[in-house]
Amino acid sequence: MPLLSAATYNIHRWVGTDGQCVPERIIDVIREIDADIIGLQEVSLTGGGADVQEAGQLFKIPGMNVILGPTLPQETSYYGNVLLTRRPVTRVARIDLSVDSREPRGAIDADMDMGGVNVRVIVTHLGLKGYERRSQIDNLLALVAARKECVTILMGDFNVWFPRSRLFPAIEHMVGRAPALRTYPSRFPLFRLDRIWVRPEESLREIHVHRTPEAKIASDHLPVKAVIEMPGECLHDPQPAKP
């Protein structure tokens, strides 16, 4: 069966555990990960050209499409999520998940063509308060429930510090179970903040933390990478996205 690799990575505004802002280190880690799809959080771009062109020049990864999902857009800067993908993109939506007066949050919701099979990818970064996350997860799960795809990938920094959080059963009921791996802080990871869920859950063939010397210093989070197998029924009879 064809395989697809996906990763999520909070790059901490390019600032490493040594306090230095070195974008080149993050780019090196992204190249190390070598995933087909990579969701990034806390991406900061500055200057008048803080747009897709600047992002493309910054990442400089051959064959990668760059999709921006700003949460704090300004005239001369950009901050938010980014989706990098080697797969053809057929649809993109940017979802506002902001709650009250808290820091604006959002998600990138994109469809990709995997050899005739539609793969839906949702990349997000949830809030710091419990009531924010409950609202945001409810909105994300409503998005997932509204359409049935052969494969749906939900990933990002969920900012849930406790493994027994009441938020996870709701996600697992809708999407399926997935291992919770320690990713934060990157030098001595204790907390499972960065997650990847795949629906159907049996399509998740492998998942691991990308723990290399470069990754331990480039950001305060470690990346998570998953390998996903396309369901056989989708390959034999690919179905278009259903409303």
Buried (B, 14 or more C-beta within 10 A) or exposed (E): EEEBBBBBBBBBBBBBBEEEEBBEBBBBBBEBBEBBBBBBBBBBBEEEEBBBEBBBEBBEBEEBBBBBBBBEEEEEBBBBBBBBBBBEBEEBEBBEBBBEEBBBBBBBBBBBEBEEBBBBBBBBBBBEBBEBBBBBBEBBBEBBEEBEBBBBBBBBBBBBEEEEBEBBEBBEEBBBBBBBBBBBBBEEBEBBBBBBBBBBEEBBBEBEBBBBEBBBBBBBBBBBBBBBBBBEEBBEEBEEEEE
